[in-house]
């Protein structure tokens, strides 16, 4: 119940029509649709009303509210989705759009976006074609799969496979693989939505082959493995390999009719196409998963692969053909720009050296700390040139980058950072300025009252210059 003071403040709020007659708001109506201005007026009044009820004492005058309406109108002119500079050292940063596209992929997107394209047109036959043709052959070449299909993300891929092959039947999964990843994507929820009956086996830390064997029934349609993308269990643990699940499925399928086969499916999550074990990391590749016996494997395209947002399903051509005929294939299909970026990214993988050099995600994941050092030194030099000695203290330090995106969670990637300690202002207020008050935000790490700028995820000299400019603007504002 509002207090007497709050009730008085609420009664003093201008009415919508009264604020619409304000001179500044009237001017706004001349350049924007009236309905839009009315909505902004209501939003401004509601914001003040909520502030009063929360115990605040906002300025509720018509002039103040009119200024807020104008502020809301100005925000319409600025894009909400915009480029940022990532100096955080998190390579596949989910909040910042995950992987950065390679330049050939950007060029391919631009080319098909600015005009018509051969999305579903085959020039050789001069007839309707398939959008799958643009990427399928390359995926099969790179993974050893018989066939492939791409949909709009890996969650969609998982949903599609479960719906097509396990709806109304049992899918057996280890309790240690019932994961939840970013955005509250939970495997049990997806299985329920697909109408597959989830059969949990084993314990959180230990699952044996006999756990699967004991739960097999005539209703079992799938043996499912899920990659623990964003966590690892260590210590007293055990899991069943894909090879063992393949042998078990083959044993069961030898006693079943062809229409009632048990399918082996692995949701591989991050989707590495190249072996990065030599760089101090280990992530099973898609080719390895297929070689171990999976009928189907699905994975993300915008994580370790370094491409656009997509979910790719590879495997046995019989199963992929069924998926292509599913209604989900149209509901979840990729648009022309995603396909253009995917095709261009995959083409780089035809030469492993090219992939490591030109795909930003792969390059950043595999760069040695010594290769990052010159870029980090350039950031420090730019800051030294732009700032006064009385503003900050700059130090070059060893630190750790992260893969991010739920990939390689236990992997420490050695790197170099610039530590910015503040003699004027504070790290917190500077961070707020860098992120919230610039048209081109700079995202960094903050710890121990210092800002740390990781050279690994800074892309080029232009971004280095922009970082120095942003810090100078912050100290100029203090003056």
GIJO-V346133 format. One record per residue. N is the residue number from 1. RES is the residue in one letter. PHI is phi in radians with two decimals (NA if undefined). NEAR is the number of other ideal C-beta (glycine too) atoms within 8 Angstrom. D_FIRST is the distance of its C-alpha to the first C-alpha in whole Angstrom. Layout:
n=N res=RES phi=PHI near=NEAR d_first=D_FIRST
n=N res=RES phi=PHI near=NEAR d_first=D_FIRST
This chain:
n=1 res=X phi=NA near=2 d_first=0
n=2 res=X phi=-1.08 near=7 d_first=4
n=3 res=X phi=-1.27 near=6 d_first=6
n=4 res=X phi=-1.05 near=5 d_first=9
n=5 res=X phi=-1.08 near=6 d_first=11
n=6 res=X phi=-1.14 near=10 d_first=9
n=7 res=X phi=-1.09 near=9 d_first=9
n=8 res=X phi=-1.11 near=8 d_first=13
n=9 res=X phi=-1.15 near=11 d_first=14
n=10 res=X phi=-1.15 near=11 d_first=13
n=11 res=X phi=-1.18 near=6 d_first=15
n=12 res=X phi=-1.41 near=6 d_first=18
n=13 res=X phi=-1.11 near=10 d_first=18
n=14 res=X phi=-1.11 near=9 d_first=21
n=15 res=X phi=-1.35 near=6 d_first=22
n=16 res=X phi=-1.01 near=10 d_first=24
n=17 res=X phi=-1.11 near=6 d_first=27
n=18 res=X phi=-1.12 near=9 d_first=27
n=19 res=X phi=-1.23 near=16 d_first=27
n=20 res=X phi=-1.14 near=12 d_first=30
n=21 res=X phi=-1.50 near=7 d_first=32
n=22 res=X phi=-1.08 near=12 d_first=31
n=23 res=X phi=-0.97 near=6 d_first=35
n=24 res=X phi=-1.17 near=10 d_first=34
n=25 res=X phi=-1.23 near=15 d_first=33
n=26 res=X phi=-1.03 near=10 d_first=35
n=27 res=X phi=-1.11 near=8 d_first=38
n=28 res=X phi=-1.17 near=12 d_first=36
n=29 res=X phi=-1.11 near=10 d_first=36
n=30 res=X phi=-1.27 near=5 d_first=40
n=31 res=X phi=-2.06 near=5 d_first=41
n=32 res=X phi=-2.22 near=9 d_first=38
n=33 res=X phi=-1.00 near=5 d_first=37
n=34 res=X phi=-1.01 near=7 d_first=35
n=35 res=X phi=-1.05 near=6 d_first=32
n=36 res=X phi=-1.18 near=8 d_first=32
n=37 res=X phi=-1.14 near=15 d_first=31
n=38 res=X phi=-1.06 near=10 d_first=28
n=39 res=X phi=-1.07 near=8 d_first=27
n=40 res=X phi=-1.18 near=11 d_first=27
n=41 res=X phi=-1.10 near=14 d_first=25
n=42 res=X phi=-1.08 near=9 d_first=22
n=43 res=X phi=-1.10 near=9 d_first=22
n=44 res=X phi=-1.14 near=13 d_first=22
n=45 res=X phi=-1.16 near=13 d_first=19
n=46 res=X phi=-1.09 near=8 d_first=17
n=47 res=X phi=-1.09 near=9 d_first=18
n=48 res=X phi=-1.19 near=12 d_first=17
n=49 res=X phi=-1.05 near=10 d_first=14
n=50 res=X phi=-1.11 near=8 d_first=13
n=51 res=X phi=-1.11 near=9 d_first=15
n=52 res=X phi=-1.10 near=14 d_first=12
n=53 res=X phi=-1.17 near=9 d_first=9
n=54 res=X phi=-1.50 near=6 d_first=11
n=55 res=X phi=1.71 near=3 d_first=12
n=56 res=X phi=-1.41 near=6 d_first=15
n=57 res=X phi=-2.25 near=4 d_first=17
n=58 res=X phi=-1.28 near=8 d_first=19
n=59 res=X phi=-1.30 near=4 d_first=22
n=60 res=X phi=-1.84 near=11 d_first=20
n=61 res=X phi=-1.21 near=6 d_first=23
n=62 res=X phi=-1.08 near=9 d_first=26
n=63 res=X phi=-1.09 near=7 d_first=28
n=64 res=X phi=-1.11 near=10 d_first=26
n=65 res=X phi=-1.15 near=16 d_first=25
n=66 res=X phi=-1.11 near=13 d_first=28
n=67 res=X phi=-1.09 near=9 d_first=30
n=68 res=X phi=-1.14 near=10 d_first=27
n=69 res=X phi=-1.08 near=16 d_first=28
n=70 res=X phi=-1.10 near=11 d_first=32
n=71 res=X phi=-1.07 near=8 d_first=31
n=72 res=X phi=-1.11 near=11 d_first=30
n=73 res=X phi=-1.16 near=12 d_first=33
n=74 res=X phi=-1.13 near=8 d_first=35
n=75 res=X phi=-1.11 near=7 d_first=34
n=76 res=X phi=-1.12 near=7 d_first=36
n=77 res=X phi=-1.38 near=5 d_first=39
n=78 res=X phi=-1.78 near=8 d_first=39
n=79 res=X phi=-1.15 near=4 d_first=39
n=80 res=X phi=-1.40 near=4 d_first=37
n=81 res=X phi=-1.56 near=3 d_first=40
n=82 res=X phi=-2.55 near=9 d_first=42
n=83 res=X phi=-1.24 near=4 d_first=45
n=84 res=X phi=-2.29 near=9 d_first=44
n=85 res=X phi=-1.72 near=13 d_first=47
n=86 res=X phi=-1.75 near=10 d_first=46
n=87 res=X phi=-1.92 near=15 d_first=47
n=88 res=X phi=-1.44 near=10 d_first=46
n=89 res=X phi=1.48 near=15 d_first=48
n=90 res=X phi=-1.58 near=12 d_first=47
n=91 res=X phi=-1.31 near=15 d_first=49
n=92 res=X phi=-1.74 near=14 d_first=48
n=93 res=X phi=-1.45 near=14 d_first=44
n=94 res=X phi=-1.00 near=9 d_first=42
n=95 res=X phi=-1.21 near=3 d_first=39
n=96 res=X phi=-1.86 near=9 d_first=42
n=97 res=X phi=1.65 near=5 d_first=44
n=98 res=X phi=1.00 near=10 d_first=46
n=99 res=X phi=-1.28 near=13 d_first=50
n=100 res=X phi=-1.49 near=8 d_first=51
n=101 res=X phi=-1.27 near=13 d_first=54
n=102 res=X phi=-1.20 near=13 d_first=57
n=103 res=X phi=-1.00 near=7 d_first=59
n=104 res=X phi=-1.07 near=11 d_first=61
n=105 res=X phi=-1.22 near=15 d_first=58
n=106 res=X phi=-1.08 near=10 d_first=56
n=107 res=X phi=-1.11 near=9 d_first=59
n=108 res=X phi=-1.15 near=12 d_first=59
n=109 res=X phi=-1.10 near=12 d_first=56
n=110 res=X phi=-1.05 near=8 d_first=57
n=111 res=X phi=-1.12 near=10 d_first=60
n=112 res=X phi=-1.40 near=12 d_first=58
n=113 res=X phi=-1.34 near=9 d_first=55
n=114 res=X phi=-1.56 near=5 d_first=57
n=115 res=X phi=-2.86 near=6 d_first=59
n=116 res=X phi=-1.38 near=2 d_first=60
n=117 res=X phi=-2.60 near=8 d_first=61
n=118 res=X phi=-1.61 near=7 d_first=63
n=119 res=X phi=-0.92 near=9 d_first=60
n=120 res=X phi=-2.32 near=7 d_first=62
n=121 res=X phi=-2.41 near=8 d_first=65
n=122 res=X phi=-1.76 near=10 d_first=68
n=123 res=X phi=-1.16 near=6 d_first=71
n=124 res=X phi=-1.21 near=4 d_first=74
n=125 res=X phi=-1.76 near=6 d_first=73
n=126 res=X phi=0.94 near=5 d_first=72
n=127 res=X phi=-2.49 near=6 d_first=70
n=128 res=X phi=-1.04 near=5 d_first=66
n=129 res=X phi=-2.05 near=10 d_first=65
n=130 res=X phi=-2.02 near=5 d_first=63
n=131 res=X phi=-1.19 near=11 d_first=60
n=132 res=X phi=-1.19 near=10 d_first=60
n=133 res=X phi=-1.09 near=9 d_first=64
n=134 res=X phi=-1.23 near=10 d_first=63
n=135 res=X phi=-2.23 near=13 d_first=62
n=136 res=X phi=-1.09 near=11 d_first=63
n=137 res=X phi=-1.08 near=7 d_first=66
n=138 res=X phi=-1.17 near=12 d_first=65
n=139 res=X phi=-1.07 near=14 d_first=63
n=140 res=X phi=-1.12 near=13 d_first=65
n=141 res=X phi=-1.10 near=7 d_first=68
n=142 res=X phi=-1.37 near=11 d_first=65
n=143 res=X phi=-1.98 near=13 d_first=64
n=144 res=X phi=1.43 near=6 d_first=67
n=145 res=X phi=-1.34 near=12 d_first=65
n=146 res=X phi=-1.37 near=7 d_first=67
n=147 res=X phi=-2.72 near=12 d_first=64
n=148 res=X phi=-2.64 near=14 d_first=61
n=149 res=X phi=-2.55 near=13 d_first=58
n=150 res=X phi=-2.03 near=15 d_first=55
n=151 res=X phi=-2.20 near=15 d_first=51
n=152 res=X phi=-1.37 near=10 d_first=48
n=153 res=X phi=-2.94 near=10 d_first=47
n=154 res=X phi=-1.28 near=14 d_first=48
n=155 res=X phi=-1.06 near=9 d_first=45
n=156 res=X phi=-1.14 near=12 d_first=46
n=157 res=X phi=-1.10 near=15 d_first=50
n=158 res=X phi=-1.07 near=13 d_first=49
n=159 res=X phi=-1.03 near=12 d_first=47
n=160 res=X phi=-1.16 near=15 d_first=50
n=161 res=X phi=-1.13 near=14 d_first=52
n=162 res=X phi=-1.11 near=15 d_first=50
n=163 res=X phi=-1.14 near=13 d_first=50
n=164 res=X phi=-1.33 near=11 d_first=54
n=165 res=X phi=-1.98 near=12 d_first=55
n=166 res=X phi=-2.28 near=18 d_first=53
n=167 res=X phi=-1.06 near=10 d_first=51
n=168 res=X phi=1.37 near=6 d_first=51
n=169 res=X phi=-2.26 near=11 d_first=53
n=170 res=X phi=-1.64 near=14 d_first=53
n=171 res=X phi=-2.14 near=16 d_first=52
n=172 res=X phi=-1.62 near=12 d_first=53
n=173 res=X phi=-2.49 near=15 d_first=51
n=174 res=X phi=-1.24 near=13 d_first=51
n=175 res=X phi=-1.06 near=11 d_first=48
n=176 res=X phi=-1.26 near=14 d_first=49
n=177 res=X phi=-2.02 near=13 d_first=48
n=178 res=X phi=-1.46 near=11 d_first=45
n=179 res=X phi=-1.55 near=11 d_first=43
n=180 res=X phi=-2.16 near=6 d_first=40
n=181 res=X phi=-2.01 near=9 d_first=41
n=182 res=X phi=-0.92 near=7 d_first=39
n=183 res=X phi=1.29 near=4 d_first=36
n=184 res=X phi=1.07 near=5 d_first=35
n=185 res=X phi=-1.36 near=10 d_first=39
n=186 res=X phi=-2.06 near=9 d_first=40
n=187 res=X phi=-0.99 near=13 d_first=43
n=188 res=X phi=-1.04 near=8 d_first=42
n=189 res=X phi=-1.18 near=8 d_first=40
n=190 res=X phi=-1.14 near=13 d_first=42
n=191 res=X phi=-1.14 near=13 d_first=45
n=192 res=X phi=-1.13 near=9 d_first=42
n=193 res=X phi=-1.14 near=7 d_first=42
n=194 res=X phi=-1.43 near=11 d_first=46
n=195 res=X phi=1.22 near=7 d_first=46
n=196 res=X phi=-1.44 near=16 d_first=48
n=197 res=X phi=-1.55 near=9 d_first=48
n=198 res=X phi=-1.37 near=10 d_first=48
n=199 res=X phi=-2.04 near=10 d_first=50
n=200 res=X phi=-1.52 near=8 d_first=49
n=201 res=X phi=-2.31 near=12 d_first=52
n=202 res=X phi=1.31 near=10 d_first=53
n=203 res=X phi=-2.08 near=7 d_first=51
n=204 res=X phi=-1.02 near=6 d_first=48
n=205 res=X phi=-1.80 near=9 d_first=51
n=206 res=X phi=-2.43 near=11 d_first=54
n=207 res=X phi=-2.31 near=13 d_first=55
n=208 res=X phi=-1.96 near=8 d_first=59
n=209 res=X phi=-1.09 near=8 d_first=61
n=210 res=X phi=-1.15 near=6 d_first=62
n=211 res=X phi=-1.10 near=12 d_first=58
n=212 res=X phi=-1.19 near=14 d_first=58
n=213 res=X phi=-1.03 near=8 d_first=61
n=214 res=X phi=-1.20 near=7 d_first=60
n=215 res=X phi=-1.79 near=11 d_first=57
n=216 res=X phi=-1.15 near=10 d_first=59
n=217 res=X phi=-2.58 near=6 d_first=60
n=218 res=X phi=-1.12 near=4 d_first=61
n=219 res=X phi=-1.57 near=7 d_first=57
n=220 res=X phi=-1.28 near=15 d_first=57
n=221 res=X phi=-1.96 near=11 d_first=57
n=222 res=X phi=-2.68 near=16 d_first=56
n=223 res=X phi=-1.87 near=14 d_first=57
n=224 res=X phi=-1.99 near=12 d_first=54
n=225 res=X phi=-2.00 near=14 d_first=54
n=226 res=X phi=-2.15 near=12 d_first=51
n=227 res=X phi=-1.20 near=11 d_first=51
n=228 res=X phi=-1.37 near=11 d_first=49
n=229 res=X phi=-0.86 near=11 d_first=48
n=230 res=X phi=-1.86 near=9 d_first=45
n=231 res=X phi=-2.72 near=7 d_first=46
n=232 res=X phi=-2.39 near=6 d_first=49
n=233 res=X phi=-1.74 near=9 d_first=50
n=234 res=X phi=-2.20 near=4 d_first=53
n=235 res=X phi=1.73 near=5 d_first=55
n=236 res=X phi=-1.44 near=4 d_first=56
n=237 res=X phi=-2.29 near=9 d_first=55
n=238 res=X phi=-2.82 near=6 d_first=57
n=239 res=X phi=-2.40 near=9 d_first=57
n=240 res=X phi=-1.67 near=10 d_first=59
n=241 res=X phi=-1.28 near=7 d_first=61
n=242 res=X phi=-1.11 near=12 d_first=61
n=243 res=X phi=-1.08 near=8 d_first=65
n=244 res=X phi=-1.18 near=9 d_first=64
n=245 res=X phi=-1.15 near=14 d_first=62
n=246 res=X phi=-1.12 near=12 d_first=64
n=247 res=X phi=-1.11 near=9 d_first=67
n=248 res=X phi=-1.14 near=13 d_first=65
n=249 res=X phi=-1.10 near=14 d_first=64
n=250 res=X phi=-1.10 near=8 d_first=68
n=251 res=X phi=-1.11 near=8 d_first=69
n=252 res=X phi=-1.22 near=11 d_first=67
n=253 res=X phi=-1.15 near=9 d_first=67
n=254 res=X phi=-1.14 near=6 d_first=71
n=255 res=X phi=-1.87 near=5 d_first=71
n=256 res=X phi=-2.02 near=9 d_first=68
n=257 res=X phi=-1.23 near=4 d_first=69
n=258 res=X phi=-0.98 near=5 d_first=68
n=259 res=X phi=-1.40 near=4 d_first=65
n=260 res=X phi=-2.20 near=6 d_first=64
n=261 res=X phi=-1.31 near=8 d_first=64
n=262 res=X phi=-1.56 near=12 d_first=61
n=263 res=X phi=-1.67 near=13 d_first=60
n=264 res=X phi=-1.84 near=15 d_first=59
n=265 res=X phi=-2.28 near=15 d_first=57
n=266 res=X phi=-2.10 near=14 d_first=55
n=267 res=X phi=-1.49 near=14 d_first=52
n=268 res=X phi=-1.47 near=12 d_first=53
n=269 res=X phi=1.30 near=15 d_first=50
n=270 res=X phi=-1.28 near=15 d_first=51
n=271 res=X phi=1.28 near=14 d_first=54
n=272 res=X phi=-1.38 near=12 d_first=57
n=273 res=X phi=-1.72 near=12 d_first=60
n=274 res=X phi=-2.04 near=10 d_first=62
n=275 res=X phi=-1.37 near=6 d_first=63
n=276 res=X phi=-1.89 near=13 d_first=61
n=277 res=X phi=-1.07 near=7 d_first=63
n=278 res=X phi=-1.17 near=5 d_first=65
n=279 res=X phi=-1.75 near=7 d_first=62
n=280 res=X phi=1.53 near=5 d_first=61
n=281 res=X phi=-2.18 near=11 d_first=59
n=282 res=X phi=-2.36 near=5 d_first=59
n=283 res=X phi=-2.49 near=11 d_first=57
n=284 res=X phi=-0.99 near=8 d_first=59
n=285 res=X phi=-1.48 near=10 d_first=60
n=286 res=X phi=-1.09 near=15 d_first=60
n=287 res=X phi=-1.06 near=10 d_first=64
n=288 res=X phi=-1.11 near=8 d_first=64
n=289 res=X phi=-1.09 near=13 d_first=61
n=290 res=X phi=-1.19 near=14 d_first=63
n=291 res=X phi=-1.14 near=7 d_first=67
n=292 res=X phi=-1.34 near=10 d_first=65
n=293 res=X phi=2.08 near=12 d_first=65
n=294 res=X phi=-1.19 near=14 d_first=62
n=295 res=X phi=-1.24 near=9 d_first=62
n=296 res=X phi=-2.39 near=15 d_first=59
n=297 res=X phi=-2.34 near=16 d_first=57
n=298 res=X phi=-2.14 near=15 d_first=54
n=299 res=X phi=-2.83 near=16 d_first=53
n=300 res=X phi=-1.42 near=15 d_first=50
n=301 res=X phi=-1.71 near=16 d_first=52
n=302 res=X phi=-1.79 near=13 d_first=50
n=303 res=X phi=-1.90 near=16 d_first=50
n=304 res=X phi=-1.11 near=18 d_first=53
n=305 res=X phi=-1.20 near=14 d_first=55
n=306 res=X phi=1.46 near=14 d_first=54
n=307 res=X phi=-1.93 near=14 d_first=54
n=308 res=X phi=-1.34 near=12 d_first=51
n=309 res=X phi=-1.12 near=8 d_first=48
n=310 res=X phi=-2.97 near=15 d_first=50
n=311 res=X phi=-2.08 near=16 d_first=51
n=312 res=X phi=-1.93 near=15 d_first=54
n=313 res=X phi=-2.03 near=16 d_first=56
n=314 res=X phi=-2.25 near=16 d_first=60
n=315 res=X phi=2.58 near=13 d_first=62
n=316 res=X phi=-1.06 near=9 d_first=64
n=317 res=X phi=-1.09 near=7 d_first=65
n=318 res=X phi=-1.08 near=6 d_first=65
n=319 res=X phi=-1.25 near=12 d_first=61
n=320 res=X phi=-1.12 near=16 d_first=61
n=321 res=X phi=-1.08 near=9 d_first=62
n=322 res=X phi=-1.09 near=10 d_first=60
n=323 res=X phi=-1.15 near=14 d_first=57
n=324 res=X phi=-1.12 near=9 d_first=58
n=325 res=X phi=-1.56 near=6 d_first=58
n=326 res=X phi=-1.23 near=10 d_first=55
n=327 res=X phi=-0.98 near=5 d_first=52
n=328 res=X phi=-1.12 near=13 d_first=50
n=329 res=X phi=-1.06 near=13 d_first=53
n=330 res=X phi=-1.43 near=6 d_first=52
n=331 res=X phi=-1.09 near=6 d_first=48
n=332 res=X phi=-1.88 near=9 d_first=48
n=333 res=X phi=-1.20 near=9 d_first=51
n=334 res=X phi=-1.43 near=10 d_first=52
n=335 res=X phi=-1.52 near=6 d_first=52
n=336 res=X phi=-1.11 near=10 d_first=55
n=337 res=X phi=-1.25 near=10 d_first=53
n=338 res=X phi=-1.15 near=13 d_first=53
n=339 res=X phi=-1.13 near=14 d_first=56
n=340 res=X phi=-1.08 near=16 d_first=58
n=341 res=X phi=-1.17 near=15 d_first=56
n=342 res=X phi=-1.12 near=17 d_first=57
n=343 res=X phi=-1.05 near=12 d_first=60
n=344 res=X phi=-1.15 near=13 d_first=61
n=345 res=X phi=-1.18 near=18 d_first=59
n=346 res=X phi=-1.08 near=13 d_first=61
n=347 res=X phi=-1.08 near=9 d_first=65
n=348 res=X phi=-1.13 near=13 d_first=64
n=349 res=X phi=-1.26 near=14 d_first=64
n=350 res=X phi=-1.12 near=9 d_first=68
n=351 res=X phi=-2.15 near=7 d_first=69
n=352 res=X phi=-1.01 near=7 d_first=67
n=353 res=X phi=-1.12 near=6 d_first=68
n=354 res=X phi=-1.13 near=10 d_first=66
n=355 res=X phi=-1.05 near=14 d_first=63
n=356 res=X phi=-1.19 near=10 d_first=63
n=357 res=X phi=-1.55 near=7 d_first=64
n=358 res=X phi=-1.86 near=9 d_first=62
n=359 res=X phi=-1.58 near=14 d_first=59
n=360 res=X phi=-0.92 near=11 d_first=56
n=361 res=X phi=-1.09 near=14 d_first=54
n=362 res=X phi=-1.13 near=13 d_first=58
n=363 res=X phi=-1.07 near=11 d_first=59
n=364 res=X phi=-1.16 near=11 d_first=56
n=365 res=X phi=-1.21 near=13 d_first=56
n=366 res=X phi=-1.83 near=8 d_first=60
n=367 res=X phi=-1.09 near=9 d_first=60
n=368 res=X phi=-1.32 near=6 d_first=62
n=369 res=X phi=-1.00 near=10 d_first=60
n=370 res=X phi=-1.14 near=5 d_first=63
n=371 res=X phi=-1.36 near=7 d_first=63
n=372 res=X phi=-1.37 near=13 d_first=59
n=373 res=X phi=-0.94 near=10 d_first=60
n=374 res=X phi=-1.04 near=7 d_first=62
n=375 res=X phi=-1.18 near=11 d_first=59
n=376 res=X phi=-1.18 near=16 d_first=57
n=377 res=X phi=-1.08 near=11 d_first=59
n=378 res=X phi=-1.12 near=11 d_first=59
n=379 res=X phi=-1.11 near=16 d_first=55
n=380 res=X phi=-1.13 near=11 d_first=56
n=381 res=X phi=-1.10 near=8 d_first=59
n=382 res=X phi=-1.14 near=12 d_first=56
n=383 res=X phi=-1.16 near=15 d_first=54
n=384 res=X phi=-1.06 near=8 d_first=56
n=385 res=X phi=-1.23 near=7 d_first=58
n=386 res=X phi=-1.53 near=9 d_first=55
n=387 res=X phi=-1.99 near=12 d_first=53
n=388 res=X phi=-1.45 near=5 d_first=54
n=389 res=X phi=-1.08 near=4 d_first=55
n=390 res=X phi=-1.37 near=5 d_first=53
n=391 res=X phi=-1.55 near=10 d_first=50
n=392 res=X phi=-2.49 near=11 d_first=50
n=393 res=X phi=-2.07 near=6 d_first=52
n=394 res=X phi=-1.94 near=11 d_first=53
n=395 res=X phi=-2.41 near=7 d_first=55
n=396 res=X phi=-1.62 near=10 d_first=56
n=397 res=X phi=-2.32 near=9 d_first=55
n=398 res=X phi=-1.33 near=7 d_first=56
n=399 res=X phi=-2.70 near=10 d_first=53
n=400 res=X phi=-2.28 near=8 d_first=52
n=401 res=X phi=-1.60 near=14 d_first=51
n=402 res=X phi=-2.21 near=9 d_first=49
n=403 res=X phi=-1.16 near=15 d_first=50
n=404 res=X phi=1.32 near=10 d_first=46
n=405 res=X phi=1.10 near=15 d_first=45
n=406 res=X phi=1.34 near=12 d_first=45
n=407 res=X phi=-1.88 near=14 d_first=49
n=408 res=X phi=0.84 near=9 d_first=51
n=409 res=X phi=-1.14 near=10 d_first=48
n=410 res=X phi=-1.68 near=4 d_first=51
n=411 res=X phi=-1.65 near=9 d_first=53
n=412 res=X phi=-1.57 near=4 d_first=53
n=413 res=X phi=-1.85 near=13 d_first=55
n=414 res=X phi=-1.05 near=8 d_first=56
n=415 res=X phi=-2.65 near=15 d_first=56
n=416 res=X phi=-2.16 near=13 d_first=56
n=417 res=X phi=-2.26 near=15 d_first=53
n=418 res=X phi=-1.70 near=14 d_first=52
n=419 res=X phi=-1.60 near=11 d_first=50
n=420 res=X phi=-1.88 near=15 d_first=49
n=421 res=X phi=-1.76 near=10 d_first=48
n=422 res=X phi=-1.75 near=12 d_first=46
n=423 res=X phi=-1.63 near=7 d_first=48
n=424 res=X phi=-2.21 near=8 d_first=45
n=425 res=X phi=1.22 near=9 d_first=42
n=426 res=X phi=-2.42 near=7 d_first=40
n=427 res=X phi=-1.07 near=11 d_first=41
n=428 res=X phi=-1.16 near=7 d_first=37
n=429 res=X phi=-1.24 near=9 d_first=37
n=430 res=X phi=-1.16 near=14 d_first=40
n=431 res=X phi=-1.03 near=11 d_first=39
n=432 res=X phi=-1.07 near=9 d_first=36
n=433 res=X phi=-1.13 near=13 d_first=38
n=434 res=X phi=-1.03 near=15 d_first=41
n=435 res=X phi=-1.65 near=10 d_first=38
n=436 res=X phi=-1.68 near=7 d_first=35
n=437 res=X phi=-2.07 near=6 d_first=37
n=438 res=X phi=-2.09 near=11 d_first=40
n=439 res=X phi=-1.19 near=4 d_first=42
n=440 res=X phi=-2.05 near=10 d_first=44
n=441 res=X phi=-1.14 near=10 d_first=42
n=442 res=X phi=-2.03 near=13 d_first=43
n=443 res=X phi=-1.78 near=12 d_first=42
n=444 res=X phi=-2.28 near=12 d_first=43
n=445 res=X phi=-1.80 near=11 d_first=43
n=446 res=X phi=-2.27 near=9 d_first=41
n=447 res=X phi=-2.80 near=5 d_first=42
n=448 res=X phi=0.89 near=3 d_first=43
n=449 res=X phi=1.09 near=6 d_first=42
n=450 res=X phi=-2.28 near=11 d_first=44
n=451 res=X phi=-1.74 near=11 d_first=44
n=452 res=X phi=-2.04 near=15 d_first=47
n=453 res=X phi=-1.92 near=14 d_first=49
n=454 res=X phi=-1.62 near=17 d_first=51
n=455 res=X phi=-1.21 near=17 d_first=54
n=456 res=X phi=-1.09 near=13 d_first=54
n=457 res=X phi=-1.76 near=14 d_first=51
n=458 res=X phi=-1.48 near=15 d_first=52
n=459 res=X phi=-1.47 near=7 d_first=54
n=460 res=X phi=-2.80 near=6 d_first=57
n=461 res=X phi=-1.13 near=6 d_first=58
n=462 res=X phi=-1.07 near=6 d_first=55
n=463 res=X phi=-1.20 near=10 d_first=52
n=464 res=X phi=-1.09 near=13 d_first=54
n=465 res=X phi=-1.08 near=9 d_first=54
n=466 res=X phi=-1.20 near=11 d_first=51
n=467 res=X phi=-1.08 near=16 d_first=49
n=468 res=X phi=-1.07 near=14 d_first=51
n=469 res=X phi=-1.07 near=9 d_first=50
n=470 res=X phi=-1.13 near=13 d_first=46
n=471 res=X phi=-1.14 near=15 d_first=47
n=472 res=X phi=-1.08 near=10 d_first=49
n=473 res=X phi=-1.04 near=10 d_first=46
n=474 res=X phi=-1.07 near=13 d_first=43
n=475 res=X phi=-1.28 near=13 d_first=46
n=476 res=X phi=-1.07 near=7 d_first=46
n=477 res=X phi=-1.15 near=7 d_first=43
n=478 res=X phi=-1.08 near=7 d_first=43
n=479 res=X phi=-1.24 near=4 d_first=45
